[in-house]
Amino acid sequence: MVKIKLIISRIGRFLREAKVELKRVTWPTPKEALASTSVVIVVVMIVSLFLGIVDLGLTRIIRLVLG
């Protein structure tokens, strides 16, 4: 029973501390969020294209070697 109360008190303390920390966060504006999202999408597309080309090249090399 003591362990349960200890666990519950730790959870409560964690939630209170998390609430305090979330108040300190500087949230992005919608414009900043859109700009960041756009950058992430472009970078993901570039990396995907690069990895696709590398995969295609390695596949062709392996097919040449194996026959």
Buried (B, 14 or more C-beta within 10 A) or exposed (E): EEEEEEEEEEEEEEEEEEEEEEEEEEEEEEEEEEEEEEEEEEEEEEEEEEEEEEEEEEEEEEEEEEE
